[in-house]
Amino acid sequence: MSDNFIPPTAKIVHPDPEETAPKYTPPPPPKFSLRKCLKCSGYGKGLIVHNGLCRSCNLSTFPPLTDTELTDGWFSISDIGDNSVLKKIVKLEEEYVPENRVMVGSRIKIHHVSRLLSNNEIYSTSRSEVDGKLVGGTDDEEEIIVGRGNVIKGLDIALLTMVLGETSLIKILSPSYSYLTNPSLTPKVKLGDSLLIEVKVTSCGDILPRFPTKEELEATKQSRKKEAEQELKENPPVPYQERRSIALKEKDLGNVQFSLGNYKSAKSHYDNGFINIFIHRDEWSHFVSDSEKELFNEVKSVLHLNRCCCRLKMGELDDALWDADKSIEFHGGDYVKGHFRRMQVYVGFLRRELEKEKGGKYWDVERAEGYAGRAREDWRRCGEILGGKVDGAIEKSYKVLEGLENVLAKVRRKYEKDQKKLYKDKIVKGLDENYRKLKIKKERRKKKEDEDEDEDMPELED
């Protein structure tokens, strides 16, 4: 029997059309999401405006201008082509010139009277009197920057169509152009109320630049980063070893100029040496190895030491002291030449104070003694580092220090003697004189009291 034989009593079951029909595969979703119109559900790139409607539905939301409005001079200034913001020019005080036009970013001053369109009630104004009635304003102009969100959007759009001296009426029929939420500062205005604003531009100043958005700032940041990377690629940094070599060459040139007595030129070469080995603190902390840091510090120590000598010769003692301190710091502390130069700087300070005393100028004895003490301390450190064997230059400077200390001691004795004399002449003698005057005054008072007492006594009878 054939495999395709069907018995006569068999029940025929027809297939379900839904199972046999080809299944529908929906198209893939778009790569970017598009907003749909809240009214007709239509969508398209750039077709949905800020109130959630497409441009077609948005036009049907606001009726066309009536014949009366057209006759009165009203026209639409909405940025999406509907009739949600209307304008009527009331008065032009000046002839139009491009310089008087209000632009985005213009700093302007305005007078305004803002009303509810439904009942003509004033809810905000800069005027003190409107139609002969006091309305609570101060007659002070309000200063705003156009296009920066200082006012509601409908008024911002209207101001961009105005010129200096123009007075216009503005109808705002959509909450998207007025108040999207209940305004706290204007309690009379409710959400969805239409507005009628009379505004006059009284002053139009310079255009202020717009503050960039976050996207623009980020784009600028990325652009600068790429430029820096490109510049670094085109001009790679000089290797550390080469930079140190250039700095040492500048040091040698400075030494030549110093030996010729050109101290200013020598200092300039030492400054150039510092420029060549300058490294930003972030690079120094994260990229320079410890061994490289030691090599750089050695060069810095020598440059500071040599520049200290220049500044000593030029009489710049404060800067010379700073260089001497830095030289010792970069060398690690035990640096004979650094302590010796700093000793010379303190000797210079001491000599300057003694010259003031000699010239009869104001000077400070305690400060001079402090300089002498610090100079002697640096001389002592030199001896410790050298094991008690100091060279001729250090010994010579120490003898100069001793000579100045002897002069200072004499001046100190004279200073103390003058102080005692001043105390005796001005203070002790003054106290004695005051005591003498007080004693005379007391004797005179007692004598007068005795005389008064004798007068009050009764006369004796014979």
C-alpha positions in Angstrom: 0.0 0.0 0.0 1.2 3.5 -0.9 2.5 5.7 1.9 0.2 8.5 0.5 -3.0 6.4 0.8 -5.8 8.2 2.8 -8.6 6.0 4.2 -12.2 7.1 3.3 -13.1 7.5 6.9 -10.2 9.8 7.6 -11.0 13.4 8.9 -9.5 16.1 6.9 -8.0 19.0 9.0 -7.3 22.2 7.1 -4.1 24.2 8.2 -4.5 27.4 10.1 -3.9 30.4 7.7 -2.1 32.3 10.4 0.5 29.5 10.8 1.0 29.1 7.0 1.1 32.8 6.2 4.6 34.4 6.1 5.4 36.2 9.3 5.8 40.0 9.1 9.2 41.3 10.3 8.9 45.0 11.4 11.6 47.3 10.0 14.5 48.1 12.4 14.1 51.2 14.5 15.8 54.4 13.3 19.4 55.0 14.5 18.3 58.2 16.3 15.1 58.8 18.2 12.7 61.5 16.7 10.3 63.4 18.8 6.6 62.9 17.8 4.1 65.7 17.6 1.8 65.7 20.6 -1.2 66.3 18.4 -0.9 64.3 15.2 2.0 61.9 16.2 3.9 62.9 13.1 7.7 63.0 13.3 10.6 64.2 11.2 14.0 65.7 11.8 13.7 69.4 12.7 9.9 69.5 12.4 9.0 69.5 16.1 9.1 73.0 17.7 9.7 73.8 21.3 6.1 73.4 22.4 6.0 69.8 21.4 3.9 70.3 18.2 4.9 70.0 14.6 5.0 73.1 12.5 1.6 72.4 10.8 -0.2 71.7 14.1 1.4 74.7 15.7 0.1 77.0 12.9 -3.4 75.8 13.5 -3.1 76.5 17.3 -3.0 80.2 16.8 -5.7 81.7 14.5 -4.6 84.0 11.7 -4.5 87.8 12.2 -7.9 89.5 12.0 -8.6 92.3 9.6 -8.6 94.7 12.5 -5.1 93.5 13.7 -3.8 93.8 10.2 -5.2 97.3 9.8 -3.7 98.4 13.2 -0.3 97.3 12.1 0.2 94.0 14.0 2.5 91.4 12.5 4.0 88.1 13.6 7.6 88.0 14.9 7.5 84.3 16.1 10.7 82.4 15.4 8.7 79.4 14.2 6.4 81.2 11.8 3.1 81.0 13.9 1.2 83.9 15.4 2.2 83.3 19.0 4.2 86.5 19.2 2.8 89.7 17.6 4.3 93.2 17.4 3.0 96.6 16.6 5.2 99.7 16.3 3.8 102.6 18.2 6.5 105.3 17.8 10.0 105.8 16.3 11.9 108.7 17.8 15.0 108.4 15.7 15.7 107.7 12.1 16.8 104.1 11.5 20.6 103.5 11.3 22.2 100.1 11.6 24.3 101.2 14.6 21.1 101.7 16.6 19.7 98.3 16.1 19.4 95.9 19.0 21.6 92.8 18.6 22.1 89.6 20.6 24.4 90.6 23.5 23.5 94.3 23.4 23.4 96.0 26.8 20.2 98.1 26.6 17.9 100.0 28.9 14.1 99.8 28.6 10.9 101.2 30.0 8.0 98.7 30.0 4.3 98.3 31.0 3.4 94.7 31.2 -0.3 93.7 31.3 -2.6 90.7 31.2 -4.2 90.5 27.8 -7.5 89.2 29.2 -8.3 92.1 31.6 -5.7 94.7 30.8 -4.4 94.6 34.4 -0.8 95.7 35.0 1.3 93.1 36.7 4.8 94.7 36.2 6.1 98.1 35.1 9.1 100.4 35.4 6.8 103.5 35.1 5.5 105.3 38.2 2.5 106.6 36.4 0.4 105.2 33.6 -2.6 107.0 32.1 -2.6 109.5 35.0 -2.6 106.8 37.7 0.1 105.8 40.1 1.1 102.1 39.4 4.0 101.6 41.8 7.0 101.9 39.5 10.0 104.0 40.2 10.6 105.5 36.7 14.1 103.8 36.7 15.1 102.2 33.5 15.7 98.5 33.6 19.1 97.3 32.2 19.2 93.9 30.4 21.4 92.0 28.1 19.4 90.9 25.1 19.5 87.2 24.2 20.9 86.1 27.5 17.7 85.0 29.2 17.3 88.1 31.4 13.6 88.4 30.2 11.0 86.1 28.9 11.6 84.6 25.5 8.8 86.5 23.7 10.2 89.8 24.9 13.7 88.7 24.0 12.5 88.0 20.4 10.7 91.3 20.2 13.7 93.3 21.4 15.8 91.9 18.6 13.5 93.5 16.1 13.7 97.0 17.7 16.0 100.0 17.4 17.0 102.8 19.8 14.1 105.1 20.6 11.4 102.7 19.4 8.2 102.1 21.3 6.2 99.0 20.5 3.4 96.8 21.7 4.1 93.1 22.1 1.4 90.3 22.3 2.6 87.0 23.7 -0.1 84.3 23.2 1.9 81.1 24.0 3.2 80.1 27.4 6.3 78.8 25.6 7.2 82.4 25.0 6.2 83.7 28.5 6.2 81.8 31.7 6.6 78.0 31.5 5.9 77.7 35.2 4.0 79.9 37.7 6.3 83.0 38.2 7.0 83.6 41.8 7.9 87.3 41.3 4.7 88.1 39.4 1.8 86.4 41.3 -0.9 88.0 39.1 0.3 85.9 36.1 -1.0 82.4 35.9 0.3 79.6 33.7 -1.1 80.0 30.1 -2.0 83.7 30.5 -1.5 85.8 27.4 0.4 89.0 27.8 0.5 92.5 26.3 3.7 94.4 26.9 4.5 98.0 25.9 8.2 98.5 25.7 10.5 101.4 24.8 14.3 101.1 24.1 15.9 104.1 25.8 19.6 103.2 25.5 21.6 100.7 23.4 25.2 100.0 24.4 28.0 97.9 23.2 27.5 94.2 22.4 28.9 91.9 25.1 30.4 88.6 24.0 28.4 85.5 24.7 29.7 83.1 27.3 30.5 79.8 25.6 28.4 76.7 26.3 29.8 73.5 27.8 29.9 71.9 24.4 31.9 74.8 23.0 34.3 74.8 26.0 34.9 71.1 25.6 35.5 71.5 21.8 38.0 74.3 22.5 39.7 72.1 25.1 40.0 69.2 22.7 41.3 71.6 20.0 44.0 73.0 22.2 44.9 69.5 23.3 45.4 68.4 19.7 47.4 71.6 18.9 49.6 70.9 21.9 50.2 67.3 20.8 50.9 68.5 17.3 53.4 71.1 18.5 55.1 68.6 20.7 55.3 66.2 17.8 56.9 68.9 15.6 59.1 70.4 18.3 60.1 67.5 20.7 61.6 68.6 24.0 65.4 68.9 24.3 66.9 65.9 26.2 67.8 66.6 29.8 71.5 65.9 29.2 71.6 68.5 26.4 69.8 71.1 28.5 72.3 70.6 31.3 75.1 71.0 28.9 73.7 74.3 27.6 73.2 75.6 31.1 76.9 74.8 32.0 78.0 76.6 28.8 76.1 79.6 29.9 77.8 79.3 33.3 81.2 79.3 31.7 80.3 82.4 29.7 79.2 84.1 32.8 82.4 83.2 34.6 84.4 84.9 31.8 82.3 88.1 32.0 82.7 88.0 35.9 86.4 87.9 35.6 86.3 90.9 33.3 84.2 92.8 35.8 81.0 92.8 33.7 78.8 91.6 36.6 75.5 92.5 34.9 76.4 90.6 31.8 77.6 87.7 33.9 74.3 87.6 35.8 72.4 87.5 32.5 74.3 84.4 31.4 73.6 82.7 34.7 69.9 83.6 34.3 69.9 82.0 30.8 71.4 78.9 32.4 68.4 78.7 34.7 66.0 79.1 31.8 67.5 76.1 30.0 67.1 73.8 33.0 63.6 75.0 34.1 61.2 72.1 34.5 57.6 72.4 35.5 56.8 71.0 38.9 54.4 68.4 37.5 57.0 67.1 35.1 59.6 67.2 37.9 57.4 65.2 40.3 56.2 62.5 37.8 58.7 62.1 35.0 62.2 63.1 36.2 64.1 60.2 37.9 66.0 60.6 41.1 69.3 60.4 39.4 68.3 63.1 36.9 67.1 65.3 39.8 70.5 65.0 41.5 72.3 66.1 38.3 69.9 69.0 37.8 70.4 70.1 41.4 74.1 70.2 41.0 73.9 72.6 38.1 71.3 74.7 40.0 73.6 74.9 43.0 76.5 76.2 40.9 74.4 78.7 39.1 73.0 80.1 42.3 76.4 80.3 43.9 77.9 82.2 40.9 74.9 84.5 40.7 75.3 85.2 44.4 78.8 86.5 43.7 77.5 88.8 41.0 74.8 90.2 43.2 77.3 90.7 46.0 79.5 92.8 43.7 76.4 94.7 42.5 75.3 95.4 46.1 72.0 93.4 45.8 72.4 91.8 49.2 68.8 90.5 49.7 68.9 88.7 46.3 72.4 87.5 47.0 71.3 86.0 50.3 68.4 84.1 48.6 70.9 82.7 46.0 73.3 81.6 48.8 70.4 79.8 50.6 69.3 78.1 47.4 72.8 77.0 46.6 73.2 75.3 50.0 69.7 73.8 49.6 70.3 72.2 46.2 73.7 70.9 47.2 72.2 69.1 50.2 73.3 71.2 53.1 77.1 70.6 53.6 78.4 73.0 51.0 81.5 74.9 52.0 81.3 77.4 49.1 77.6 78.1 49.8 78.3 78.8 53.5 81.3 80.9 52.6 79.3 83.0 50.2 76.5 83.4 52.7 79.0 84.5 55.3 80.2 87.2 52.9 76.6 88.3 52.4 76.0 88.7 56.2 79.3 90.6 56.4 77.9 92.9 53.7 74.8 93.5 55.7 76.9 94.2 58.8 79.1 96.7 56.9 75.9 98.5 55.6 74.5 98.9 59.1 77.8 100.3 60.4 77.9 102.8 57.5 74.5 104.0 58.5 75.8 104.6 62.0 78.8 106.5 60.6 76.6 108.7 58.4 74.3 109.6 61.3 71.4 107.7 59.9 69.0 105.5 61.7 70.3 101.9 62.3 69.5 98.9 64.4 72.2 97.6 66.8 70.4 94.3 67.5 70.0 93.7 63.8 73.7 94.3 63.2 74.6 91.9 66.0 72.3 89.3 64.4 74.1 89.6 61.1 77.5 89.2 62.8 76.2 86.1 64.7 74.9 84.5 61.5 78.2 85.2 59.7 80.2 83.7 62.5 77.9 80.6 62.4 78.6 80.1 58.7 82.3 80.4 59.3 82.0 77.7 62.0 80.1 75.4 59.6 82.9 75.9 57.0 85.4 74.8 59.6 83.4 71.7 60.6 83.0 70.6 57.0 86.7 71.1 56.2 87.8 69.4 59.5 89.2 72.6 61.0 91.4 73.4 58.0 90.0 76.5 56.4 91.6 78.0 53.3 93.0 81.5 52.8 89.9 83.1 51.4 87.7 82.0 54.3 90.4 83.1 56.8 90.6 86.5 55.1 86.8 87.0 55.3 86.8 85.9 58.9 89.4 88.6 59.7 87.2 91.2 58.0 84.3 89.9 60.2 86.4 90.2 63.3 87.3 93.8 62.5 83.7 94.8 61.9 82.7 93.0 65.2 85.3 95.1 67.0 83.9 98.3 65.5 80.4 97.1 66.4 81.5 96.4 70.0 82.8 100.0 70.3 79.7 101.4 68.8 77.7 99.2 71.2 79.6 100.6 74.2 79.1 104.1 72.9 75.4 103.4 72.3 74.9 102.1 75.9 76.8 105.1 77.3 74.6 107.4 75.3 71.5 105.6 76.5 72.6 106.0 80.2 73.3 109.7 79.6 70.0 110.1 77.9 68.3 108.3 80.8 70.0 110.5 83.4 69.5 113.8 81.5 66.0 113.3 80.2 64.3 111.0 82.7 66.1 111.2 86.1 66.7 114.9 85.9 63.1 115.4 84.8 61.8 113.4 87.7 64.0 115.4 90.1 62.7 118.6 88.7 59.1 117.5 88.9 59.7 116.4 92.6 61.3 119.8 93.4 58.3 121.7 91.8 55.9 119.5 93.7 57.7 120.1 97.0 57.6 123.9 96.5 54.0 123.8 95.6 53.2 121.8 98.7 55.1 124.3 100.9 53.3 127.2 99.4 49.9 125.5 100.0 50.9 124.8 103.7 52.0 128.4 104.2 48.8 129.8 102.8 46.7 127.4 105.0 48.7 128.7 108.1 48.0 132.3 107.1 44.3 131.7 106.7 44.2 130.0 110.1 45.8 133.0 111.8 43.3 135.4 110.2 40.4 133.4 111.6 41.7 133.5 115.2 40.0 136.2 117.5 42.0 139.1 118.7 43.1 139.2 122.4 41.8 142.0 124.6 44.3 144.3 126.3 
